[in-house]
Amino acid sequence: MNGLVEYLSMEGDGRFIWSAYAVASLVLIGLVVVTVRNYRLRQAEFNLLRELDGDNRHSDDGARR
């Protein structure tokens, strides 16, 4: 157990190192959460626009099919 405590303390610098890991982990988790949330919002918006478009599909030259 004493060896683990020494390893985690990292010769007195452990509190800085582990807090940096914690901050970096929180930032990465936050980025994943924001990305997934935005993806779901954009997907819902896309589905709504597709429903609103309905049968008003246009060919590449702008003429209705």
C-alpha positions, -999 to +999 in steps of 0.1 A: +000+000+000+028+023+008+043+018-027+010+029-043+008+060-021+044+069-031+035+063-068+004+085-066+022+112-048+049+113-076+075+128-053+053+156-041+040+166-076+011+142-076-015+168-067-006+189-097-003+160-121-036+143-111-055+175-110-043+182-146-055+148-156-089+155-139-093+188-157-084+173-190-108+144-185-136+168-176-130+189-207-129+159-230-161+145-214-178+179-218-167+180-255-182+146-261-215+156-244-218+188-264-209+171-296-235+143-291-262+169-281-255+191-311-255+160-334-289+150-321-303+185-325-290+188-361-304+153-369-338+163-355-337+196-375-327+177-406-356+153-402-380+182-397-368+199-428-371+167-448-407+163-436-415+199-444-400+195-479-423+165-484-432+160-521-417+194-531-386+177-545-366+194-573-342+180-598-307+195-601-319+220-628-346+234-606-376+218-624-402+200-604-404+163-609 
